[in-house]
Amino acid sequence: MSTVYGLLYLNEIKYDDIAWTMLNAGRTIKVIDTGISIHSMAQGDIDRVKELLTGDGIDVAITMDFAPAVSDACETLGIKYVSWIYDMPQQELYEKQVGNDCNYIFSFDKIQIEQIKEAGGKHVFYQPLATNVYRNSGLVINPEDEARFSCDVSFVGSLYNDDSYGDVLGKASDETQSEIEAIVNSSFGIWDGKNRINGRLSDSAISELWKIYGGNDTDSFSMDKDTYLGARLFARYISFLERSCILESLSDYDVRLHTNDTSISIPGVKVGGRLSYDEELPRMYYLSKINLNISLHSILSGVPLRVFDIMGVGGFMLTNYQPEIEELFTIGKDIEVFHDIDELHDKVSFYLANEKARLQIALNGYKLVSEKYSYDRAIESILAKIG
């Protein structure tokens, strides 16, 4: 009998590309909407997942990102659980379930791999993210798409403009405010492969900020508090500053921002709402002369999914530097990078003025990710590693 793979949807994550790829390869796969949160560790949710997996005769369960309740269900049933991580940090990776024997955890970030192992992960592997060559090859552009999406520069993503930083700063002591400002000022607009946000807070500042967030020293909290604060406070606020500043500074060009919060106003920037992942986003990426990626500083070395999505439809990719980019791509041939905001401006100006060079890099990038970083290759690599 063939192996039956279950692709589990969680309330926060519904992802079709794996199912599409495995079906095309002739594998037996069932898509299961669990109806539970990725954050859940409740016994009722564990029992629900066990019932769903048993009812569909699943041999291997698969999710994007790690779900503790799914892991506990698989551990009890004695089936393998594959989680492919595309967030960093993911808080659930710090829960005790990460040590379950059933887990086969694949991460896009090499530093995160070491963190997972330190947290107790037994079967942990490196796996870059991927692109869906089947969906990409079916992309059709019509005149309406050209009128709607064509632009000089685009960025698709959150601005993290919820002002949680302002709330915290207003409650923090002068000493802690000084520490926060030092971290923000030394990180803003610099992408040199160094971790500039973690390990810099004093113990007293960590304790104070943790209490402001509503925690206390007796809370059972599996993620290191410095890591948590770096991801939830500093990385998001720095990204808000960087993304807003960069977009406004490019406003002499035709710049588009697509984000969840359409109330955002940036002078000179056209703001649009969220785009559908399968239909609208590929058209936006293809029709933008330059696509920007501005990573959260909490992603320490890996290359985020947005890069593969853009390159996979033939979009020109200009991204901040990440250490693993040089391992996956040839800079200046397949992809372009910036290390600071001045370099970003220089490269935007150059590539808008040099269409031939821009289109050649976009074509090279499309060929490379289609051949080396397709879901076909990634899934085969994952299944080989789980035996």
Salt bridges, closest charged atoms under 4 A:
ASP17 OD2 - ARG135 NH2 2.85
ASP47 OD1 - LYS50 NZ 3.93
GLU92 OE2 - HIS39 ND1 2.47
ASP101 OD1 - LYS122 NZ 3.62
GLU114 OE2 - LYS117 NZ 3.99
ASP145 OD2 - ARG283 NE 2.99
ASP152 OD1 - LYS289 NZ 3.55
ASP192 OD2 - ARG196 NH2 2.39
ASP217 OD1 - LYS225 NZ 3.53
GLU242 OE2 - HIS297 NE2 2.72
ASP254 OD1 - ARG256 NE 3.10
ASP254 OD1 - LYS270 NZ 3.86
ASP278 OD1 - ARG135 NE 3.65
GLU279 OE1 - ARG283 NH1 3.44
GLU280 OE2 - ARG148 NH2 2.81
GLU327 OE1 - LYS110 NZ 2.54
GLU336 OE1 - LYS347 NZ 2.67
GLU343 OE1 - HIS339 ND1 2.94
GLU343 OE2 - LYS347 NZ 3.26
GLU355 OE2 - ARG358 NH2 3.73
GLU380 OE2 - ARG27 NH2 2.89
